[in-house]
Amino acid sequence: NGSPTYFRLSETSNQTEHAVKFGKAEVIKTGNKATVIAVGNMLDSVLNAVQDEDVTILYYTTLRPFDAETLIKTAPNQKILLCEPYYSGALTFDIVKAFAGEAVKFEFVGVPNENLTTYGSYEENLQTLQMTANDISKKLQNLIKD
């Protein structure tokens, strides 16, 4: 379209392919206790972590434009577990803006915004950064305990 386009590639992918719909989130599951947003290759970990939970799962394959409409229509409340495969909290502004001034309760799974000094395999890094399915499950339990 003549405009610059940014593609973020990952060395890992989800087990199940999903069609990329630019600017649209995919509703994987609907539930009542919270909304879990899985970005990119975080979907498998999210599914493993919350498969038996009463939560909505939204899968974002693209981030711009941000699909606030799907979020608002499917979120049972403003409890959001944001699972991003990069620096944690990148979509926070978009989510807060979508709820137009309503209070939003967050938990985050992602890379901390600090200098990382450890190296290892992908799986080792997930453990070090607390981004495993087990970590996601713990964050969700903390979010919905009220």
Rosetta blueprint (number, residue, H / E / L):
1 N L
2 G L
3 S L
4 P L
5 T L
6 Y L
7 F L
8 R L
9 L L
10 S L
11 E L
12 T L
13 S L
14 N L
15 Q L
16 T L
17 E L
18 H L
19 A L
20 V L
21 K L
22 F L
23 G L
24 K L
25 A E
26 E E
27 V E
28 I E
29 K E
30 T L
31 G L
32 N L
33 K L
34 A L
35 T E
36 V E
37 I E
38 A E
39 V E
40 G H
41 N H
42 M H
43 L H
44 D H
45 S H
46 V H
47 L H
48 N H
49 A H
50 V H
51 Q L
52 D L
53 E L
54 D L
55 V L
56 T E
57 I E
58 L E
59 Y E
60 Y E
61 T L
62 T L
63 L L
64 R L
65 P L
66 F L
67 D L
68 A H
69 E H
70 T H
71 L H
72 I H
73 K H
74 T H
75 A L
76 P L
77 N L
78 Q L
79 K E
80 I E
81 L E
82 L E
83 C E
84 E E
85 P E
86 Y E
87 Y E
88 S L
89 G L
90 A L
91 L L
92 T H
93 F H
94 D H
95 I H
96 V H
97 K H
98 A H
99 F L
100 A L
101 G L
102 E L
103 A L
104 V L
105 K E
106 F E
107 E E
108 F E
109 V E
110 G E
111 V E
112 P L
113 N L
114 E L
115 N L
116 L L
117 T L
118 T L
119 Y L
120 G L
121 S L
122 Y H
123 E H
124 E H
125 N H
126 L H
127 Q H
128 T H
129 L L
130 Q L
131 M L
132 T L
133 A H
134 N H
135 D H
136 I H
137 S H
138 K H
139 K H
140 L H
141 Q H
142 N H
143 L H
144 I H
145 K L
146 D L
